[in-house]
């Protein structure tokens, strides 16, 4: 009985790992879950099975629990086909755990024809999403044994994880990795995680391309005011696109988020780098006096100080 209880609780814990929620938080907002928990603790399979329809209707995350009951034969006859069908109904989120679990079904041929190529694609995508969540690539292995129910990972998954664990990427390569997700992904939640990843890169390494991309994302979603901090950071780190944006926003846009002195200095820096045209400089200088032009050019000729 103790073994039964441990297995059933571990099964339910899997969906908790995926979602980050707890029994306590659910108990405060739902009516079925506490009853389900009590039935689990009492080893009352009849009640557990009876509560499943209401449980998954209340929170579709629990299709993962239903899937694991079928997969392991807990309270229900072991049935890989029903386990796979149930797991397909679990919600997608910002983690890669769902893809990795579905990859396991395809890799082993559990309830679905064995398809190593499909499994590899799911593992690759899932591991990629997990890498966005972890500071170190070596951390991506952590917790997967709970989701997969084994420490013996499918060959394709083990190869992918082992590859990333050995990789010593440069900052620019990590940047390109995140940008790849941003360009390929349809899930807004995953795209958001990729930008959070870039925020960590910028914060830790003072990475100008990351700062600029974050600024453009914030501008698109929250407006120019929300982007100016990252935009200025990118400009001070030498990003000519950011420098041009700051200058243009003041002289040719509707924003005065930056002081005139800074705006002209940045515009002229971008001009010296070939990002801004001479015509734009002439139009901007019509709004300045000779002293302001001289001071701005002198500042633009100096090396940028550290952030």
VOMI-963453 format. One record per residue (C-alpha): residue number from 1; x, y, z. Coordinates in nm, 3 decimals, padded with zeros to 5 digits. Example, Ala and Ser with C-alpha at 12.3 -4.5 7.8 and 13.67 -1.06 7.14 Angstrom:
BEGIN
pt num: 1&px: 01.230&py: -00.450&pz: 00.780
pt num: 2&px: 01.367&py: -00.106&pz: 00.714
// end
This chain:
BEGIN
pt num: 1&px: 00.000&py: 00.000&pz: 00.000
pt num: 2&px: 00.286&py: 00.237&pz: 00.077
pt num: 3&px: 00.427&py: 00.175&pz: -00.268
pt num: 4&px: 00.084&py: 00.245&pz: -00.420
pt num: 5&px: 00.054&py: 00.572&pz: -00.231
pt num: 6&px: 00.404&py: 00.686&pz: -00.326
pt num: 7&px: 00.345&py: 00.610&pz: -00.694
pt num: 8&px: 00.012&py: 00.789&pz: -00.704
pt num: 9&px: 00.144&py: 01.098&pz: -00.527
pt num: 10&px: 00.451&py: 01.106&pz: -00.753
pt num: 11&px: 00.223&py: 01.086&pz: -01.054
pt num: 12&px: 00.019&py: 01.384&pz: -00.937
pt num: 13&px: 00.340&py: 01.572&pz: -00.857
pt num: 14&px: 00.439&py: 01.558&pz: -01.221
pt num: 15&px: 00.167&py: 01.800&pz: -01.322
pt num: 16&px: 00.270&py: 02.023&pz: -01.032
pt num: 17&px: 00.624&py: 02.041&pz: -01.166
pt num: 18&px: 00.498&py: 02.135&pz: -01.511
pt num: 19&px: 00.268&py: 02.410&pz: -01.387
pt num: 20&px: 00.447&py: 02.543&pz: -01.083
pt num: 21&px: 00.122&py: 02.536&pz: -00.884
pt num: 22&px: 00.056&py: 02.362&pz: -00.557
pt num: 23&px: -00.220&py: 02.173&pz: -00.381
pt num: 24&px: -00.265&py: 02.472&pz: -00.152
pt num: 25&px: -00.319&py: 02.723&pz: -00.432
pt num: 26&px: -00.563&py: 02.493&pz: -00.606
pt num: 27&px: -00.746&py: 02.412&pz: -00.285
pt num: 28&px: -00.818&py: 02.780&pz: -00.237
pt num: 29&px: -00.974&py: 02.819&pz: -00.581
pt num: 30&px: -01.125&py: 02.480&pz: -00.669
pt num: 31&px: -01.369&py: 02.232&pz: -00.522
pt num: 32&px: -01.274&py: 01.904&pz: -00.687
pt num: 33&px: -00.900&py: 01.902&pz: -00.623
pt num: 34&px: -00.912&py: 01.877&pz: -00.241
pt num: 35&px: -01.151&py: 01.581&pz: -00.270
pt num: 36&px: -00.917&py: 01.421&pz: -00.521
pt num: 37&px: -00.621&py: 01.471&pz: -00.289
pt num: 38&px: -00.811&py: 01.312&pz: -00.002
pt num: 39&px: -00.901&py: 01.012&pz: -00.218
pt num: 40&px: -00.535&py: 00.973&pz: -00.317
pt num: 41&px: -00.422&py: 00.983&pz: 00.045
pt num: 42&px: -00.691&py: 00.731&pz: 00.138
pt num: 43&px: -00.587&py: 00.503&pz: -00.152
pt num: 44&px: -00.949&py: 00.512&pz: -00.267
pt num: 45&px: -00.922&py: 00.425&pz: -00.636
pt num: 46&px: -01.297&py: 00.419&pz: -00.690
pt num: 47&px: -01.332&py: 00.781&pz: -00.582
pt num: 48&px: -01.014&py: 00.885&pz: -00.764
pt num: 49&px: -01.152&py: 00.749&pz: -01.092
pt num: 50&px: -01.496&py: 00.901&pz: -01.033
pt num: 51&px: -01.346&py: 01.247&pz: -00.975
pt num: 52&px: -01.129&py: 01.253&pz: -01.287
pt num: 53&px: -01.396&py: 01.395&pz: -01.526
pt num: 54&px: -01.465&py: 01.691&pz: -01.299
pt num: 55&px: -01.097&py: 01.732&pz: -01.215
pt num: 56&px: -00.982&py: 01.771&pz: -01.577
pt num: 57&px: -01.283&py: 01.991&pz: -01.654
pt num: 58&px: -01.179&py: 02.220&pz: -01.370
pt num: 59&px: -00.812&py: 02.229&pz: -01.470
pt num: 60&px: -00.691&py: 02.067&pz: -01.793
pt num: 61&px: -00.344&py: 02.042&pz: -01.644
pt num: 62&px: -00.468&py: 01.725&pz: -01.475
pt num: 63&px: -00.486&py: 01.546&pz: -01.807
pt num: 64&px: -00.118&py: 01.489&pz: -01.732
pt num: 65&px: -00.214&py: 01.309&pz: -01.413
pt num: 66&px: -00.475&py: 01.103&pz: -01.596
pt num: 67&px: -00.215&py: 01.016&pz: -01.859
pt num: 68&px: 00.030&py: 00.897&pz: -01.595
pt num: 69&px: -00.235&py: 00.683&pz: -01.427
pt num: 70&px: -00.291&py: 00.506&pz: -01.760
pt num: 71&px: 00.082&py: 00.487&pz: -01.832
pt num: 72&px: 00.171&py: 00.331&pz: -01.497
pt num: 73&px: -00.148&py: 00.134&pz: -01.442
pt num: 74&px: -00.243&py: 00.317&pz: -01.122
pt num: 75&px: -00.614&py: 00.275&pz: -01.040
pt num: 76&px: -00.671&py: 00.211&pz: -01.411
pt num: 77&px: -00.563&py: -00.070&pz: -01.644
pt num: 78&px: -00.235&py: 00.021&pz: -01.810
pt num: 79&px: -00.319&py: 00.164&pz: -02.151
pt num: 80&px: -00.055&py: 00.357&pz: -02.347
pt num: 81&px: -00.301&py: 00.467&pz: -02.615
pt num: 82&px: -00.527&py: 00.635&pz: -02.360
pt num: 83&px: -00.222&py: 00.772&pz: -02.182
pt num: 84&px: -00.103&py: 00.936&pz: -02.505
pt num: 85&px: -00.449&py: 01.070&pz: -02.589
pt num: 86&px: -00.483&py: 01.219&pz: -02.242
pt num: 87&px: -00.142&py: 01.385&pz: -02.256
pt num: 88&px: -00.226&py: 01.548&pz: -02.589
pt num: 89&px: -00.496&py: 01.740&pz: -02.401
pt num: 90&px: -00.253&py: 01.894&pz: -02.154
pt num: 91&px: -00.208&py: 02.270&pz: -02.208
pt num: 92&px: 00.099&py: 02.412&pz: -02.373
pt num: 93&px: 00.301&py: 02.652&pz: -02.159
pt num: 94&px: 00.638&py: 02.826&pz: -02.151
pt num: 95&px: 00.829&py: 02.513&pz: -02.044
pt num: 96&px: 00.956&py: 02.239&pz: -02.272
pt num: 97&px: 00.837&py: 01.958&pz: -02.048
pt num: 98&px: 00.522&py: 01.882&pz: -02.248
pt num: 99&px: 00.720&py: 01.838&pz: -02.570
pt num: 100&px: 00.974&py: 01.618&pz: -02.395
pt num: 101&px: 00.705&py: 01.393&pz: -02.250
pt num: 102&px: 00.528&py: 01.363&pz: -02.587
pt num: 103&px: 00.865&py: 01.281&pz: -02.740
pt num: 104&px: 00.894&py: 00.990&pz: -02.499
pt num: 105&px: 00.565&py: 00.847&pz: -02.627
pt num: 106&px: 00.685&py: 00.867&pz: -02.989
pt num: 107&px: 01.034&py: 00.735&pz: -02.907
pt num: 108&px: 00.896&py: 00.427&pz: -02.730
pt num: 109&px: 00.590&py: 00.374&pz: -02.949
pt num: 110&px: 00.359&py: 00.413&pz: -02.650
pt num: 111&px: 00.002&py: 00.444&pz: -02.779
pt num: 112&px: 00.130&py: 00.583&pz: -03.108
pt num: 113&px: 00.342&py: 00.431&pz: -03.389
pt num: 114&px: 00.711&py: 00.453&pz: -03.302
pt num: 115&px: 00.861&py: 00.753&pz: -03.478
pt num: 116&px: 01.218&py: 00.839&pz: -03.385
pt num: 117&px: 01.228&py: 01.145&pz: -03.613
pt num: 118&px: 00.914&py: 01.293&pz: -03.455
pt num: 119&px: 01.054&py: 01.214&pz: -03.111
pt num: 120&px: 01.381&py: 01.389&pz: -03.196
pt num: 121&px: 01.196&py: 01.701&pz: -03.316
pt num: 122&px: 00.990&py: 01.714&pz: -02.997
pt num: 123&px: 01.296&py: 01.656&pz: -02.777
pt num: 124&px: 01.493&py: 01.925&pz: -02.962
pt num: 125&px: 01.214&py: 02.180&pz: -02.928
pt num: 126&px: 01.143&py: 02.090&pz: -02.567
pt num: 127&px: 01.507&py: 02.101&pz: -02.460
pt num: 128&px: 01.545&py: 02.433&pz: -02.640
pt num: 129&px: 01.256&py: 02.581&pz: -02.443
pt num: 130&px: 01.405&py: 02.446&pz: -02.122
pt num: 131&px: 01.742&py: 02.606&pz: -02.204
pt num: 132&px: 01.568&py: 02.944&pz: -02.214
pt num: 133&px: 01.463&py: 02.891&pz: -01.854
pt num: 134&px: 01.800&py: 02.790&pz: -01.712
pt num: 135&px: 02.110&py: 02.996&pz: -01.644
pt num: 136&px: 02.331&py: 02.695&pz: -01.712
pt num: 137&px: 02.274&py: 02.442&pz: -01.988
pt num: 138&px: 02.380&py: 02.169&pz: -01.746
pt num: 139&px: 02.066&py: 02.240&pz: -01.539
pt num: 140&px: 01.828&py: 02.128&pz: -01.813
pt num: 141&px: 01.852&py: 01.762&pz: -01.704
pt num: 142&px: 01.721&py: 01.847&pz: -01.357
pt num: 143&px: 01.369&py: 01.718&pz: -01.295
pt num: 144&px: 01.324&py: 01.535&pz: -01.624
pt num: 145&px: 01.340&py: 01.198&pz: -01.451
pt num: 146&px: 01.022&py: 01.295&pz: -01.263
pt num: 147&px: 00.841&py: 01.392&pz: -01.583
pt num: 148&px: 00.959&py: 01.085&pz: -01.775
pt num: 149&px: 00.933&py: 00.844&pz: -01.486
pt num: 150&px: 01.287&py: 00.715&pz: -01.540
pt num: 151&px: 01.649&py: 00.821&pz: -01.532
pt num: 152&px: 01.710&py: 00.613&pz: -01.843
pt num: 153&px: 01.626&py: 00.872&pz: -02.109
pt num: 154&px: 01.546&py: 00.781&pz: -02.471
pt num: 155&px: 01.861&py: 00.778&pz: -02.685
pt num: 156&px: 01.768&py: 01.086&pz: -02.889
pt num: 157&px: 01.696&py: 01.291&pz: -02.576
pt num: 158&px: 02.016&py: 01.182&pz: -02.405
pt num: 159&px: 02.218&py: 01.280&pz: -02.712
pt num: 160&px: 02.060&py: 01.626&pz: -02.727
pt num: 161&px: 02.108&py: 01.697&pz: -02.356
pt num: 162&px: 02.464&py: 01.565&pz: -02.357
pt num: 163&px: 02.546&py: 01.789&pz: -02.653
pt num: 164&px: 02.428&py: 02.104&pz: -02.477
pt num: 165&px: 02.601&py: 02.007&pz: -02.154
pt num: 166&px: 02.934&py: 02.002&pz: -02.340
pt num: 167&px: 02.879&py: 02.323&pz: -02.535
pt num: 168&px: 03.067&py: 02.632&pz: -02.422
pt num: 169&px: 02.881&py: 02.898&pz: -02.615
pt num: 170&px: 02.993&py: 03.256&pz: -02.655
pt num: 171&px: 02.755&py: 03.538&pz: -02.559
pt num: 172&px: 02.682&py: 03.609&pz: -02.925
pt num: 173&px: 02.591&py: 03.242&pz: -02.982
pt num: 174&px: 02.353&py: 03.249&pz: -02.687
pt num: 175&px: 02.201&py: 03.564&pz: -02.834
pt num: 176&px: 02.150&py: 03.394&pz: -03.171
pt num: 177&px: 01.996&py: 03.095&pz: -02.994
pt num: 178&px: 01.731&py: 03.317&pz: -02.833
pt num: 179&px: 01.673&py: 03.514&pz: -03.154
pt num: 180&px: 01.614&py: 03.186&pz: -03.336
pt num: 181&px: 01.328&py: 03.107&pz: -03.098
pt num: 182&px: 01.185&py: 03.457&pz: -03.138
pt num: 183&px: 01.185&py: 03.423&pz: -03.517
pt num: 184&px: 01.048&py: 03.067&pz: -03.531
pt num: 185&px: 00.801&py: 03.047&pz: -03.246
pt num: 186&px: 00.428&py: 03.107&pz: -03.270
pt num: 187&px: 00.369&py: 03.081&pz: -02.896
pt num: 188&px: 00.368&py: 03.427&pz: -02.738
pt num: 189&px: 00.461&py: 03.275&pz: -02.403
pt num: 190&px: 00.772&py: 03.109&pz: -02.546
pt num: 191&px: 00.868&py: 03.429&pz: -02.727
pt num: 192&px: 00.837&py: 03.613&pz: -02.397
pt num: 193&px: 01.069&py: 03.360&pz: -02.233
pt num: 194&px: 01.324&py: 03.420&pz: -02.509
pt num: 195&px: 01.318&py: 03.794&pz: -02.434
pt num: 196&px: 01.357&py: 03.723&pz: -02.062
pt num: 197&px: 01.660&py: 03.514&pz: -02.157
pt num: 198&px: 01.800&py: 03.815&pz: -02.344
pt num: 199&px: 01.737&py: 04.031&pz: -02.038
pt num: 200&px: 01.956&py: 03.798&pz: -01.836
pt num: 201&px: 02.227&py: 03.817&pz: -02.102
pt num: 202&px: 02.217&py: 04.195&pz: -02.106
pt num: 203&px: 02.213&py: 04.220&pz: -01.729
pt num: 204&px: 02.505&py: 03.984&pz: -01.678
pt num: 205&px: 02.724&py: 04.063&pz: -01.978
pt num: 206&px: 02.620&py: 04.417&pz: -02.085
pt num: 207&px: 02.533&py: 04.284&pz: -02.429
pt num: 208&px: 02.433&py: 04.566&pz: -02.667
pt num: 209&px: 02.241&py: 04.358&pz: -02.928
pt num: 210&px: 02.029&py: 04.204&pz: -02.650
pt num: 211&px: 01.954&py: 04.545&pz: -02.500
pt num: 212&px: 01.846&py: 04.682&pz: -02.839
pt num: 213&px: 01.623&py: 04.386&pz: -02.923
pt num: 214&px: 01.457&py: 04.408&pz: -02.581
pt num: 215&px: 01.401&py: 04.781&pz: -02.636
pt num: 216&px: 01.223&py: 04.720&pz: -02.969
pt num: 217&px: 01.010&py: 04.447&pz: -02.814
pt num: 218&px: 00.906&py: 04.672&pz: -02.525
pt num: 219&px: 00.833&py: 04.959&pz: -02.763
pt num: 220&px: 00.608&py: 04.735&pz: -02.972
pt num: 221&px: 00.419&py: 04.595&pz: -02.674
pt num: 222&px: 00.422&py: 04.877&pz: -02.418
pt num: 223&px: 00.522&py: 05.194&pz: -02.601
pt num: 224&px: 00.836&py: 05.402&pz: -02.644
pt num: 225&px: 00.852&py: 05.519&pz: -02.283
pt num: 226&px: 00.881&py: 05.158&pz: -02.164
pt num: 227&px: 01.170&py: 05.096&pz: -02.400
pt num: 228&px: 01.392&py: 05.398&pz: -02.335
pt num: 229&px: 01.600&py: 05.248&pz: -02.055
pt num: 230&px: 01.711&py: 04.951&pz: -02.266
pt num: 231&px: 01.743&py: 05.174&pz: -02.572
pt num: 232&px: 01.979&py: 05.410&pz: -02.390
pt num: 233&px: 02.176&py: 05.116&pz: -02.252
pt num: 234&px: 02.219&py: 04.976&pz: -02.603
pt num: 235&px: 02.327&py: 05.317&pz: -02.733
pt num: 236&px: 02.584&py: 05.364&pz: -02.456
pt num: 237&px: 02.716&py: 05.017&pz: -02.531
pt num: 238&px: 02.778&py: 05.125&pz: -02.889
pt num: 239&px: 02.474&py: 04.997&pz: -03.078
pt num: 240&px: 02.438&py: 05.238&pz: -03.373
pt num: 241&px: 02.075&py: 05.145&pz: -03.436
pt num: 242&px: 01.989&py: 05.247&pz: -03.082
pt num: 243&px: 02.187&py: 05.569&pz: -03.121
pt num: 244&px: 01.998&py: 05.650&pz: -03.441
pt num: 245&px: 01.662&py: 05.570&pz: -03.278
pt num: 246&px: 01.732&py: 05.805&pz: -02.987
pt num: 247&px: 01.828&py: 06.091&pz: -03.217
pt num: 248&px: 01.540&py: 06.039&pz: -03.457
pt num: 249&px: 01.285&py: 06.007&pz: -03.177
pt num: 250&px: 01.375&py: 06.356&pz: -03.055
pt num: 251&px: 01.433&py: 06.544&pz: -03.380
pt num: 252&px: 01.191&py: 06.371&pz: -03.615
pt num: 253&px: 00.951&py: 06.189&pz: -03.384
pt num: 254&px: 00.711&py: 06.295&pz: -03.116
pt num: 255&px: 00.909&py: 06.184&pz: -02.813
pt num: 256&px: 01.123&py: 06.399&pz: -02.589
pt num: 257&px: 01.218&py: 06.110&pz: -02.364
pt num: 258&px: 01.584&py: 06.206&pz: -02.408
pt num: 259&px: 01.741&py: 06.547&pz: -02.361
pt num: 260&px: 01.834&py: 06.740&pz: -02.670
pt num: 261&px: 02.206&py: 06.719&pz: -02.595
pt num: 262&px: 02.198&py: 06.339&pz: -02.567
pt num: 263&px: 01.972&py: 06.305&pz: -02.871
pt num: 264&px: 02.205&py: 06.505&pz: -03.095
pt num: 265&px: 02.517&py: 06.333&pz: -02.965
pt num: 266&px: 02.366&py: 05.992&pz: -03.039
pt num: 267&px: 02.235&py: 06.100&pz: -03.377
pt num: 268&px: 02.580&py: 06.226&pz: -03.472
pt num: 269&px: 02.748&py: 05.907&pz: -03.348
pt num: 270&px: 02.513&py: 05.711&pz: -03.574
pt num: 271&px: 02.599&py: 05.948&pz: -03.859
pt num: 272&px: 02.972&py: 05.887&pz: -03.810
pt num: 273&px: 02.899&py: 05.513&pz: -03.824
pt num: 274&px: 02.703&py: 05.551&pz: -04.147
pt num: 275&px: 02.363&py: 05.471&pz: -03.997
pt num: 276&px: 02.223&py: 05.825&pz: -04.030
pt num: 277&px: 02.232&py: 06.032&pz: -04.350
pt num: 278&px: 02.385&py: 06.373&pz: -04.392
pt num: 279&px: 02.042&py: 06.508&pz: -04.482
pt num: 280&px: 01.908&py: 06.395&pz: -04.144
pt num: 281&px: 02.196&py: 06.566&pz: -03.966
pt num: 282&px: 02.134&py: 06.892&pz: -04.153
pt num: 283&px: 01.765&py: 06.886&pz: -04.065
pt num: 284&px: 01.844&py: 06.821&pz: -03.698
pt num: 285&px: 02.105&py: 07.096&pz: -03.684
pt num: 286&px: 01.852&py: 07.354&pz: -03.804
pt num: 287&px: 01.696&py: 07.316&pz: -03.459
pt num: 288&px: 02.027&py: 07.383&pz: -03.280
pt num: 289&px: 02.259&py: 07.678&pz: -03.234
pt num: 290&px: 02.629&py: 07.667&pz: -03.323
pt num: 291&px: 02.739&py: 07.602&pz: -02.966
pt num: 292&px: 02.502&py: 07.306&pz: -02.930
pt num: 293&px: 02.626&py: 07.161&pz: -03.259
pt num: 294&px: 02.991&py: 07.201&pz: -03.159
pt num: 295&px: 02.940&py: 07.043&pz: -02.816
pt num: 296&px: 02.741&py: 06.755&pz: -02.961
pt num: 297&px: 03.005&py: 06.676&pz: -03.222
pt num: 298&px: 03.282&py: 06.692&pz: -02.965
pt num: 299&px: 03.098&py: 06.447&pz: -02.738
pt num: 300&px: 03.024&py: 06.216&pz: -03.031
pt num: 301&px: 03.394&py: 06.203&pz: -03.117
pt num: 302&px: 03.485&py: 06.074&pz: -02.772
pt num: 303&px: 03.487&py: 05.701&pz: -02.686
pt num: 304&px: 03.177&py: 05.591&pz: -02.502
pt num: 305&px: 03.237&py: 05.540&pz: -02.129
pt num: 306&px: 03.137&py: 05.213&pz: -01.965
pt num: 307&px: 02.770&py: 05.185&pz: -01.876
// end
